[in-house]
Amino acid sequence: MVQKHPWQGYFYFVPIAFFIVLIYLYPLGHAIGLSFFNKILTKPAADRFVGLQNFIRLFTEEPLLLKCLWNGLVFTVLSVVFEYLCGLVVALLLNSRFAKMQNVSKALLMLPWAVPIAINSIIWRLFILTPNTGLMSQGLSALGIQAIRDVNLLGSLNTAMGTVIAINVWRSFPFYSITLSAGLSSIPRELYEAAEVDGASAWQRFLAVTLPGIRDTSVVIIVFHIIWTFSNFDVIYLLTAGGPLNVTEVLPTLLYRQAFSSFNMGYASAMGVLMFMIMMIAAGPLYSHFVMRNEQ
């Protein structure tokens, strides 16, 4: 009989541990280290250790910092809230007793989320929202609505952020719908029957049975989407590039400009570290509270 050592099982974690270190921890550590240096790719002779100077400059001299943080907060909160609400409504419809061809409906529903972000953004910017010639303008003209037909929704100061949020919600809510639909399917039917026997209305059954039944799923997808949305770069950059006049500028787009337009890698890394700290502070307590509540 072969004797098994207690540490033998840990060898199975070596591949995934190597993957995590290589893909996540090394870039994070490198970015943190780089944030303490004056690293400008076009001026290699000026490379030097500057300590906290990049962070001091970020908090005291960066004119767009507060605007980017506020825009990021608005973009994240409104996106996640409406994604969840839309996803929950569609999930309830998919799991209702009147739903037909559920598998086909779910497959079609996933199309906006499955299509690459770059293609999604190009379709919206060039083919749907283009003033006068876009599909939306043509549709409004056919309906006799001329007031907003010529408005550039992505180029107007009043509508740019709302339009970007709406497109992001349209792209992301199918993921919520499919995930919440799976959570709804796991709720025992007996709980609904017992609540109905007790005289609970549809709204009371929703509050007492449905919401508690999908709480775990909801918290997980909300926490992850808070992180993903706040660090989202491609949707905003491809639609508005942070414009017009920085109305949709967020920290990821500002970081990109510093890194790949000004080539100031040290300063951009400081922004990245700030983003990481904000996401940990925002999402960490929520997830920890959820885990501790489950353990109790």
ZABA-108803 format. One record per residue: residue in three letters; x, y, z of N, C-alpha, C, O in turn. Coordinates in steps of 0.001 Angstrom, whole numbers, padded with zeros to 6 digits, always signed. Example, Ala and Ser with C-alpha at 12.3 -4.5 7.8 and 13.67 -1.06 7.14 Angstrom:
ZABA-108803
ALA+013190-005690+007800+012300-004500+007800+013200-003300+007800+014236-003319+008465;SER+012850-002250+007080+013670-001060+007140+012900+000030+007870+013409+001138+008039;
This chain:
ZABA-108803
MET+000844-001188+000000+000000+000000+000000+000881+001240+000000+001781+001373+000829;VAL+000615+002148-000935+001430+003353-001047+001029+004339+000039-000150+004652+000206;GLN+002015+004822+000769+001746+005792+001834+001589+007194+001242+002417+007651+000454;LYS+000511+007860+001640+000241+009204+001149+000701+010235+002174+000394+010128+003361;HIS+001428+011217+001706+001870+012296+002580+000812+013400+002612+000148+013637+001603;PRO+000641+014081+003750-000391+015114+003859-000163+016283+002918-001105+016991+002564;TRP+001099+016491+002507+001388+017633+001634+001282+017272+000154+001444+018129-000714;GLN+001011+016015-000122+001013+015564-001511-000088+016236-002335+000101+016522-003517;GLY-001231+016483-001705-002338+017090-002425-002053+018504-002898-002659+018979-003858;TYR-001121+019182-002218-000830+020564-002592-000174+020668-003965-000194+021731-004587;PHE+000405+019569-004436+001031+019610-005758+000000+019863-006864+000339+020385-007926;TYR-001247+019493-006609-002277+019712-007614-002592+021195-007791-003162+021596-008806;PHE-002222+022008-006804-002497+023437-006899-001360+024210-007570-001482+025409-007820;VAL-000258+023522-007859+000891+024214-008437+000570+024854-009787+000925+026016-009988;PRO-000082+024159-010725-000363+024802-012023-001221+026057-011898-000903+027082-012502;ILE-002311+025992-011115-003180+027164-010989-002482+028271-010199-002689+029454-010470;ALA-001655+027888-009221-000905+028899-008481+000082+029617-009397+000244+030834-009310;PHE+000735+028864-010268+001659+029461-011236+000907+030406-012171+001394+031490-012491;PHE-000279+029988-012604-001098+030817-013500-001491+032122-012813-001413+033191-013419;ILE-001911+032040-011553-002333+033238-010817-001168+034197-010642-001312+035405-010828;VAL+000000+033646-010279+001178+034499-010090+001578+035157-011400+001893+036347-011432;LEU+001566+034387-012476+002016+034891-013771+001057+035924-014361+001491+036939-014906;ILE-000238+035664-014250-001238+036499-014922-001692+037662-014051-002002+038731-014576;TYR-001739+037483-012739-002310+038508-011869-001286+039153-010940-001114+040372-010950;LEU-000615+038342-010147+000222+038903-009086+001465+039599-009634+001852+040653-009130;TYR+002090+039031-010649+003284+039669-011197+002968+041025-011825+003664+041995-011523;PRO+001943+041140-012692+001626+042473-013234+001238+043466-012143+001597+044642-012216;LEU+000502+042995-011124+000123+043892-010029+001349+044377-009274+001488+045568-008997;GLY+002240+043443-008942+003462+043831-008239+004336+044752-009075+004929+045697-008555;HIS+004413+044472-010373+005217+045314-011257+004637+046720-011344+005383+047699-011344;ALA+003311+046829-011418+002669+048143-011477+002886+048919-010191+003148+050121-010229;ILE+002780+048246-009051+003018+048916-007770+004450+049417-007693+004694+050549-007273;GLY+005405+048572-008100+006803+048999-008080+007065+050151-009031+007811+051074-008705;LEU+006448+050100-010215+006656+051143-011216+006087+052483-010769+006567+053533-011195;SER+005058+052456-009907+004431+053702-009462+005362+054555-008606+005082+055732-008378;PHE+006452+053986-008134+007402+054736-007316+008578+055272-008139+009560+055768-007587;PHE+008463+055166-009467+009556+055607-010333+009060+056653-011328+007891+056660-011714;ASN+009950+057514-011725+009693+058400-012853+010097+057639-014111+011270+057593-014482;LYS+009108+057052-014750+009361+056175-015889+008625+056718-017101+007423+056501-017253;ILE+009359+057435-017979+008789+057988-019211+009517+057336-020379+010731+057486-020524;LEU+008774+056612-021212+009393+055807-022256+010175+056650-023255+011162+056178-023819;THR+009754+057883-023480+010453+058744-024444+011668+059438-023837+012434+060095-024543;LYS+011840+059286-022516+012982+059903-021842+013642+058885-020916+013590+059034-019695;PRO+014264+057852-021487+014839+056795-020646+015948+057291-019725+016192+056693-018677;ALA+016612+058362-020096+017693+058877-019240+017169+059493-017958+017919+059665-016997;ALA+015875+059828-017936+015290+060478-016761+014715+059478-015768+014152+059886-014752;ASP+014842+058176-016033+014307+057167-015112+014994+057265-013756+016222+057256-013666;ARG+014181+057360-012700+014747+057423-011349+013656+057125-010324+012464+057245-010604;PHE+014089+056740-009150+013163+056482-008049+012684+057816-007477+013489+058684-007140;VAL+011340+057969-007370+010783+059235-006855+009894+059017-005640+009267+059963-005163;GLY+009825+057804-005136+009013+057548-003953+007538+057776-004206+006965+057224-005145;LEU+006928+058591-003364+005496+058854-003465+005165+060052-004348+004030+060529-004341;GLN+006130+060537-005097+005927+061755-005876+004798+061606-006905+004034+062546-007124;ASN+004693+060442-007529+003618+060241-008495+002246+060320-007831+001306+060874-008402;PHE+002132+059765-006624+000859+059818-005913+000552+061239-005434-000599+061674-005475;ILE+001575+061956-004984+001379+063349-004556+000910+064195-005733+000007+065020-005599;ARG+001533+063980-006882+001118+064719-008072-000308+064358-008472-001082+065220-008889;LEU-000645+063091-008344-001978+062639-008722-003051+063298-007864-004095+063705-008374;PHE-002795+063405-006559-003802+063942-005646-003797+065466-005561-004794+066061-005152;THR-002704+066100-005935-002611+067552-005759-002586+068331-007072-002972+069500-007096;GLU-002143+067715-008156-001967+068454-009401-002821+067950-010565-002944+068643-011575;GLU-003406+066773-010447-004180+066219-011558-005557+066889-011624-006384+066652-010743;PRO-005827+067713-012634-007090+068455-012682-008313+067595-012964-009436+067990-012653;LEU-008100+066422-013552-009235+065585-013941-009532+064468-012945-010449+063678-013170;LEU-008777+064385-011851-008940+063251-010941-010351+063189-010365-011016+062160-010481;LEU-010817+064275-009745-012138+064261-009117-013240+064034-010155-014213+063329-009887;LYS-013085+064625-011325-014091+064432-012378-014126+062980-012820-015199+062412-013025;CYS-012953+062381-012967-012893+060978-013379-013494+060062-012316-014205+059112-012642;LEU-013208+060345-011048-013766+059524-009971-015286+059649-009920-015988+058655-009735;TRP-015795+060877-010085-017238+061077-010073-017897+060393-011277-018916+059718-011134;ASN-017309+060574-012455-017849+059915-013645-017819+058401-013497-018765+057715-013884;GLY-016728+057881-012934-016633+056440-012723-017674+055938-011748-018234+054857-011932;LEU-017943+056729-010693-018974+056346-009716-020352+056329-010366-021114+055378-010189;VAL-020672+057380-011118-021970+057450-011795-022111+056302-012795-023135+055620-012826;PHE-021089+056098-013600-021119+055038-014606-021291+053670-013964-022069+052848-014448;THR-020567+053420-012874-020606+052114-012217-021950+051875-011534-022578+050837-011744;VAL-022390+052827-010724-023622+052635-009957-024829+052478-010874-025601+051531-010726;LEU-024998+053402-011825-026164+053337-012701-026121+052099-013601-027151+051472-013848;SER-024932+051751-014089-024820+050559-014931-025206+049303-014166-026014+048506-014643;VAL-024632+049122-012979-024884+047907-012205-026342+047835-011767-026949+046765-011824;VAL-026915+048958-011331-028311+048959-010883-029251+048572-012018-030099+047697-011849;PHE-029107+049219-013175-030023+048939-014277-029742+047582-014919-030665+046930-015408;GLU-028490+047150-014923-028188+045811-015425-028880+044764-014569-029455+043805-015084;TYR-028818+044958-013254-029443+043975-012360-030960+043985-012506-031581+042925-012588;LEU-031563+045176-012538-033020+045263-012638-033514+044669-013961-034458+043879-013975;CYS-032873+045053-015075-033264+044498-016368-033032+042994-016411-033870+042242-016909;GLY-031887+042561-015885-031584+041133-015874-032567+040342-015035-032953+039233-015404;LEU-032976+040915-013895-033923+040215-013022-035297+040099-013677-035929+039045-013623;VAL-035755+041189-014298-037064+041152-014968-037070+040096-016072-038009+039307-016173;VAL-036025+040080-016900-035960+039107-017999-035833+037688-017451-036430+036760-017997;ALA-035063+037508-016380-034917+036178-015779-036255+035671-015245-036582+034493-015391;LEU-037026+036565-014626-038348+036166-014136-039265+035761-015288-040034+034806-015175;LEU-039173+036501-016402-039982+036150-017569-039547+034803-018152-040387+033996-018551;LEU-038240+034562-018199-037740+033296-018741-038164+032108-017888-038373+031012-018409;ASN-038292+032320-016576-038622+031229-015663-040105+031165-015329-040520+030354-014501;SER-040901+032006-015959-042336+031963-015694-042955+030757-016378-042379+030181-017301;ARG-044118+030392-015916-044795+029212-016464-045313+029448-017879-045660+028503-018588;PHE-045361+030724-018286-045868+031046-019613-044752+031138-020669-045034+031302-021856;ALA-043497+031032-020236-042376+031174-021173-042313+029985-022119-042449+028836-021699;LYS-042107+030268-023386-041992+029232-024410-040594+029263-025020-039957+030315-025074;MET-040128+028122-025472-038831+028005-026155-037725+028693-025342-037028+029576-025842;GLN-037582+028273-024090-036646+028927-023185-035212+028838-023673-034471+029817-023582;ASN-034804+027689-024188-033420+027535-024626-033104+028458-025800-032030+029056-025855;VAL-034040+028570-026734-033838+029464-027874-033800+030915-027401-032971+031705-027854;SER-034699+031252-026493-034745+032624-025971-033450+032980-025256-032943+034090-025418;LYS-032912+032065-024472-031664+032327-023765-030498+032476-024737-029618+033313-024537;ALA-030494+031665-025783-029416+031764-026769-029454+033107-027483-028413+033737-027674;LEU-030648+033553-027881-030774+034856-028542-030449+035992-027584-029862+037001-027974;LEU-030836+035818-026332-030595+036855-025330-029109+037093-025111-028697+038210-024802;MET-028304+036048-025271-026877+036172-025003-026105+036859-026122-024923+037159-025953;LEU-026743+037114-027256-026030+037696-028389-025358+039031-028069-024183+039189-028400;PRO-026037+040010-027440-025355+041278-027142-024128+041105-026265-023138+041820-026418;TRP-024199+040145-025338-023067+039924-024432-021964+039114-025097-020785+039295-024791;ALA-022346+038212-026015-021360+037348-026662-020577+038072-027744-019417+037739-027991;VAL-021190+039057-028393-020494+039799-029449-019365+040620-028824-019591+041267-027801;PRO-018166+040619-029394-017049+041392-028832-017399+042861-028618-018152+043456-029390;ILE-016837+043432-027556-017159+044809-027180-016816+045776-028310-017563+046721-028563;ALA-015699+045548-028988-015292+046448-030057-016337+046496-031167-016666+047573-031666;ILE-016861+045331-031555-017875+045278-032606-019164+045935-032132-019789+046694-032871;ASN-019563+045638-030884-020752+046267-030317-020658+047785-030376-021587+048460-030820;SER-019529+048312-029925-019355+049762-029853-019362+050396-031238-019954+051457-031436;ILE-018706+049747-032196-018672+050277-033562-020071+050289-034171-020449+051244-034850;ILE-020830+049241-033931-022196+049189-034461-023029+050338-033895-023739+051014-034638;TRP-022945+050559-032586-023724+051638-031976-023258+053006-032467-024080+053864-032790;ARG-021954+053211-032525-021438+054549-032832-021590+054897-034312-021929+056032-034644;LEU-021344+053938-035201-021312+054247-036629-022605+053927-037377-022902+054554-038394;PHE-023379+052954-036880-024546+052517-037643-025887+052827-036975-026906+052923-037659;ILE-025900+052982-035667-027178+053208-034986-027347+054659-034542-028404+055252-034756;LEU-026314+055236-033925-026459+056560-033315-025916+057699-034165-025911+058844-033712;THR-025466+057428-035362-024976+058503-036221-026118+059464-036560-027159+059024-037050;PRO-025944+060778-036308-027020+061735-036618-027388+061696-038099-026528+061538-038966;ASN-028664+061840-038362-029231+061922-039721-029260+060586-040459-030288+060215-041027;THR-028149+059867-040456-028079+058649-041272-028134+057357-040466-028250+056280-041050;GLY-028054+057436-039148-028070+056238-038328-029437+055568-038297-030448+056178-038642;LEU-029455+054302-037878-030709+053556-037821-031717+054210-036889-032917+054206-037167;MET-031234+054771-035781-032146+055412-034851-032763+056666-035457-033961+056907-035305;SER-031947+057464-036142-032463+058665-036804-033475+058317-037877-034503+058982-038005;GLN-033191+057272-038651-034118+056852-039688-035426+056347-039095-036507+056606-039624;GLY-035307+055616-037976-036517+055134-037316-037360+056263-036767-038585+056237-036885;LEU-036711+057272-036156-037448+058426-035639-038098+059208-036770-039212+059711-036621;SER-037414+059312-037890-037987+060008-039047-039228+059281-039555-040224+059912-039911;ALA-039161+057966-039586-040310+057194-040047-041510+057361-039133-042657+057277-039572;LEU-041231+057602-037841-042314+057803-036879-042766+059262-036811-043696+059596-036077;GLY-042102+060126-037581-042467+061534-037587-041898+062330-036430-042355+063442-036162;ILE-040904+061780-035737-040273+062479-034600-038998+063151-035112-038010+062483-035415;GLN-039036+064469-035202-037906+065204-035765-037077+065927-034707-035963+066371-034985;ALA-037623+066045-033487-036983+066892-032465-035590+066413-032102-034667+067222-031995;ILE-035422+065104-031910-034118+064590-031485-033443+063802-032608-032452+063110-032374;ARG-033974+063906-033813-033427+063135-034929-031986+063518-035231-031165+062656-035544;ASP-031676+064797-035139-030351+065282-035512-029404+065426-034327-028288+065920-034488;VAL-029829+065005-033146-028989+065137-031951-027912+064054-031951-028192+062874-032162;ASN-026688+064481-031713-025582+063529-031581-025517+063089-030122-024931+063776-029286;LEU-026116+061950-029824-026242+061512-028431-024892+061247-027779-024740+061444-026573;LEU-023915+060805-028558-022586+060546-028001-021706+061790-028010-020643+061802-027389;GLY-022134+062826-028701-021333+064043-028798-021905+065219-028037-021326+066305-028057;SER-023030+065027-027366-023661+066099-026606-023268+066015-025138-023182+064926-024570;LEU-023032+067167-024532-022646+067199-023120-023750+066660-022220-023472+066109-021155;ASN-024989+066816-022640-026120+066430-021796-026508+064961-021937-027157+064407-021049;THR-026126+064333-023026-026600+062968-023283-025493+061925-023391-025785+060730-023425;ALA-024239+062343-023444-023151+061391-023700-023062+060317-022622-023027+059129-022940;MET-023026+060715-021354-022874+059730-020280-024082+058812-020206-023927+057601-020052;GLY-025282+059367-020314-026476+058528-020283-026512+057535-021423-026942+056395-021244;THR-026062+057957-022601-026037+057057-023754-025034+055935-023565-025321+054782-023888;VAL-023862+056263-023047-022846+055238-022792-023347+054235-021754-023143+053030-021901;ILE-024001+054735-020707-024547+053837-019684-025609+052925-020283-025635+051727-019998;ALA-026486+053489-021113-027547+052685-021731-026967+051587-022613-027450+050454-022590;ILE-025939+051910-023389-025312+050900-024256-024626+049830-023404-024688+048645-023732;ASN-023982+050236-022331-023322+049268-021452-024339+048351-020781-024095+047154-020633;VAL-025478+048911-020375-026541+048096-019780-027076+047107-020809-027262+045928-020505;TRP-027323+047585-022025-027832+046711-023086-026872+045557-023342-027303+044431-023589;ARG-025577+045833-023285-024588+044799-023565-024452+043801-022422-024184+042624-022664;SER-024632+044250-021177-024283+043427-020016-025455+042729-019350-025256+041705-018696;PHE-026694+043254-019495-027784+042665-018723-028092+041210-019103-028602+040477-018256;PRO-027805+040745-020355-028053+039329-020628-027275+038386-019707-027762+037310-019360;PHE-026057+038796-019310-025287+037954-018388-026027+037820-017063-026096+036731-016494;TYR-026585+038936-016569-027384+038889-015343-028587+037974-015532-028905+037163-014662;SER-029251+038111-016676-030474+037340-016913-030211+035840-016875-030946+035096-016225;ILE-029175+035398-017563-028871+033968-017605-028440+033465-016229-028852+032388-015798;THR-027611+034249-015544-027141+033833-014220-028278+033794-013214-028405+032829-012460;LEU-029112+034841-013192-030243+034867-012261-031282+033818-012623-031945+033269-011744;SER-031426+033537-013921-032349+032489-014332-031929+031138-013771-032770+030347-013345;ALA-030622+030876-013774-030123+029630-013175-030392+029606-011677-030745+028567-011120;GLY-030220+030772-011017-030517+030847-009590-031987+030622-009300-032334+029948-008330;LEU-032857+031182-010133-034297+030989-009947-034692+029528-010136-035584+029026-009451;SER-034031+028856-011057-034351+027452-011311-034001+026555-010132-034561+025468-009991;SER-033080+027002-009283-032659+026186-008143-033565+026353-006924-033411+025626-005943;ILE-034504+027294-006968-035418+027494-005841-036479+026397-005872-037158+026240-006887;PRO-036642+025640-004801-037635+024559-004798-039056+025076-005049-039469+026063-004440;ARG-039788+024430-005921-041163+024830-006226-042059+024715-005001-043067+025413-004900;GLU-041693+023830-004064-042514+023626-002870-042621+024892-002028-043635+025119-001368;LEU-041562+025724-002054-041599+026965-001269-042674+027906-001801-043379+028547-001021;TYR-042804+027993-003112-043846+028834-003696-045230+028270-003385-046158+029017-003079;GLU-045359+026952-003464-046656+026333-003191-047064+026539-001744-048232+026792-001451;ALA-046084+026428-000825-046394+026630+000591-046793+028077+000857-047722+028339+001621;ALA-046095+029008+000232-046433+030421+000405-047808+030730-000170-048558+031535+000383;GLU-048135+030077-001298-049444+030307-001919-050561+029748-001046-051636+030338-000943;VAL-050297+028602-000416-051282+028020+000492-051515+028936+001690-052637+029043+002184;ASP-050460+029595+002155-050571+030514+003285-051231+031832+002917-051408+032699+003773;GLY-051597+031989+001651-052293+033196+001231-051397+034327+000787-051860+035462+000675;ALA-050118+034055+000527-049195+035111+000107-049504+035538-001328-049760+034707-002199;SER-049475+036843-001549-049683+037367-002894-048427+037141-003733-047403+036687-003223;ALA-048516+037464-005024-047367+037291-005906-046202+038159-005447-045052+037720-005470;TRP-046493+039390-005028-045440+040288-004546-044816+039775-003264-043602+039863-003081;GLN-045648+039233-002366-045125+038681-001105-044284+037440-001357-043276+037221-000685;ARG-044700+036621-002331-043886+035448-002673-042550+035873-003268-041524+035235-003031;PHE-042568+036952-004039-041322+037464-004611-040371+037936-003510-039175+037646-003558;LEU-040892+038655-002528-040052+039181-001447-039594+038098-000477-038467+038144+000015;ALA-040452+037132-000201-040150+036141+000830-039460+034895+000298-038759+034209+001042;VAL-039654+034593-000995-039093+033360-001545-038055+033645-002623-036938+033131-002568;THR-038427+034466-003605-037554+034662-004764-036278+035394-004404-035184+034898-004675;LEU-036398+036572-003794-035198+037355-003484-034236+036626-002551-033038+036599-002832;PRO-034717+036024-001434-033768+035246-000615-033150+034074-001370-032007+033697-001112;GLY-033908+033499-002306-033396+032347-003043-032280+032686-004012-031449+031832-004321;ILE-032247+033916-004494-031192+034315-005440-030202+035293-004797-029429+035941-005503;ARG-030221+035401-003480-029339+036356-002801-027873+036040-003055-027091+036935-003376;ASP-027498+034778-002914-026101+034401-003118-025646+034740-004533-024594+035349-004728;THR-026446+034339-005515-026105+034629-006911-026033+036122-007154-025127+036601-007838;SER-026982+036862-006598-027031+038311-006811-025795+039000-006278-025213+039846-006956;VAL-025388+038649-005072-024231+039311-004460-022969+039045-005276-022166+039952-005491;VAL-022795+037820-005724-021589+037472-006476-021504+038278-007776-020465+038870-008068;ILE-022586+038304-008554-022515+038998-009842-022455+040514-009642-021837+041213-010445;ILE-023081+041030-008591-023016+042477-008346-021609+042888-007953-021091+043885-008456;VAL-020979+042124-007053-019616+042456-006622-018660+042415-007809-017860+043331-007998;PHE-018743+041351-008611-017847+041257-009753-018118+042352-010781-017184+042867-011397;HIS-019375+042708-010969-019670+043741-011951-019317+045134-011449-019048+046020-012260;ILE-019309+045352-010161-018798+046622-009633-017328+046767-010025-016899+047826-010484;ILE-016571+045702-009841-015144+045728-010187-014957+045885-011687-014173+046723-012131;TRP-015670+045087-012469-015508+045127-013931-015937+046470-014502-015285+046996-015403;THR-017031+047031-013986-017555+048272-014553-016675+049456-014194-016411+050312-015038;PHE-016219+049512-012952-015372+050642-012559-014053+050638-013319-013495+051698-013605;SER-013558+049461-013644-012300+049365-014388-012529+049257-015895-011591+048997-016649;ASN-013772+049457-016333-014099+049325-017750-013435+050429-018560-013563+051611-018243;PHE-012739+050037-019587-012051+050981-020464-012612+050980-021875-012865+052039-022450;ASP-012804+049801-022427-013074+049680-023855-014397+050305-024272-014454+050964-025310;VAL-015471+050119-023493-016773+050655-023897-016721+052173-024026-017129+052733-025044;ILE-016214+052836-022984-016179+054304-023006-015195+054804-024053-015493+055750-024782;TYR-014033+054183-024133-013026+054676-025073-013481+054512-026523-013257+055400-027345;LEU-014114+053391-026838-014546+053155-028210-015757+054002-028598-015950+054304-029776;LEU-016569+054385-027620-017758+055177-027922-017481+056675-027935-017913+057382-028845;THR-016761+057159-026926-016566+058617-026795-015116+059018-026560-014779+060196-026670;ALA-014248+058052-026236-012840+058344-025905-012737+059327-024740-011768+060079-024638;GLY-013747+059316-023859-013728+060210-022697-014385+061547-022940-014577+062307-021991;GLY-014737+061866-024171-015358+063147-024499-016868+063073-024411-017415+062057-023982;PRO-017546+064129-024809-016969+065430-025200-016611+066276-023978-017351+066308-022995;LEU-015476+066956-024050-014983+067817-022967-014913+067072-021645-015276+067603-020595;ASN-014436+065825-021713-014206+064999-020516-015487+064640-019760-015421+064276-018586;VAL-016640+064736-020404-017901+064401-019738-017972+062921-019388-018577+062549-018382;THR-017359+062077-020208-017359+060637-019937-015965+060130-019563-015718+058924-019586;GLU-015074+061026-019227-013724+060617-018845-013756+059891-017506-014313+060396-016531;VAL-013158+058711-017465-013046+057940-016233-011576+057600-016005-010730+057845-016866;LEU-011286+057041-014855-009888+056775-014508-009197+055841-015500-008040+056095-015836;PRO-009840+054774-015991-009158+053911-016971-008773+054632-018264-007694+054386-018805;THR-009646+055527-018772-009305+056241-020007-008214+057270-019757-007361+057490-020617;LEU-008232+057900-018591-007160+058844-018248-005836+058117-018095-004793+058605-018531;LEU-005884+056940-017470-004684+056105-017316-004131+055725-018685-002925+055802-018918;TYR-005016+055315-019585-004582+054925-020934-003874+056088-021629-002851+055888-022284;ARG-004405+057281-021491-003806+058438-022152-002420+058735-021588-001492+059063-022328;GLN-002294+058615-020266-000995+058866-019656+000025+057811-020064+001203+058113-020254;ALA-000439+056567-020197+000488+055477-020503+000866+055413-021971+002029+055178-022298;PHE-000110+055621-022873+000139+055358-024285+000063+056592-025178+000256+056492-026389;SER-000216+057753-024589-000102+059010-025335+001054+059836-024801+001872+060347-025564;SER+001114+059964-023456+002231+060688-022837+003397+059760-022511+004502+060227-022234;PHE+003157+058442-022541+004181+057426-022261+004780+057571-020864+005933+057207-020635;ASN+003981+058112-019923+004429+058279-018541+003967+057068-017745+002918+057099-017101;MET+004757+056004-017793+004359+054741-017193+004318+054797-015670+003476+054146-015052;GLY+005203+055555-015067+005207+055668-013619+003946+056329-013101+003329+055844-012153;TYR+003561+057436-013719+002361+058165-013321+001109+057339-013614+000178+057316-012810;ALA+001086+056667-014755-000048+055806-015097-000167+054645-014120-001275+054240-013767;SER+000963+054111-013684+000934+053018-012711+000367+053484-011379-000340+052730-010710;ALA+000665+054713-010986+000084+055263-009763-001433+055337-009872-002142+055065-008903;MET-001930+055703-011048-003385+055706-011267-003946+054287-011169-005018+054071-010604;GLY-003215+053331-011720-003660+051948-011639-003719+051437-010216-004649+050719-009848;VAL-002732+051802-009413-002730+051407-008001-003914+052041-007282-004559+051391-006460;LEU-004206+053299-007582-005357+053970-006979-006649+053251-007365-007515+053039-006516;MET-006784+052878-008626-007966+052132-009060-008102+050822-008303-009197+050460-007875;PHE-007000+050115-008138-007028+048842-007430-007478+049033-005985-008286+048253-005481;MET-006967+050054-005319-007333+050309-003927-008811+050675-003813-009491+050230-002888;ILE-009309+051478-004742-010725+051867-004709-011622+050648-004876-012618+050501-004168;MET-011267+049773-005816-012087+048585-006050-012069+047643-004855-013092+047045-004523;MET-010915+047503-004205-010841+046650-003021-011641+047236-001867-012310+046506-001136;ILE-011573+048547-001704-012317+049202-000626-013822+049123-000875-014606+048964+000061;ALA-014217+049236-002137-015645+049225-002464-016239+047820-002432-017317+047611-001875;ALA-015541+046868-003025-016105+045523-003172-015748+044589-002022-016515+043679-001710;GLY-014592+044799-001385-014143+043906-000322-015100+043797+000848-015500+042686+001195;PRO-015492+044921+001482-016408+044832+002629-017749+044203+002279-018310+043456+003081;LEU-018270+044496+001090-019547+043917+000686-019460+042407+000590-020333+041696+001087;TYR-018404+041913-000050-018261+040467-000198-017945+039799+001147-018441+038709+001431;SER-017123+040452+001970-016795+039901+003285-018032+039807+004160-018226+038816+004864;HIS-018873+040839+004118-020114+040822+004893-021007+039680+004437-021642+039014+005254;PHE-021051+039458+003135-021870+038375+002595-021356+037020+003056-022147+036167+003458;VAL-020043+036806+003008-019453+035526+003420-019688+035278+004911-020074+034177+005304;MET-019456+036306+005745-019640+036151+007186-021107+035884+007529-021412+035106+008433;ARG-022007+036539+006798-023433+036320+007042-023821+034899+006723-024626+034298+007434;ASN-023257+034353+005658-023553+032953+005298-023019+031981+006337-023663+030979+006648;GLU-021828+032279+006878-021222+031388+007860-022023+031371+009158-022086+030353+009847;GLN-022637+032515+009484-023451+032573+010697-024756+031809+010517-025569+031750+011440;
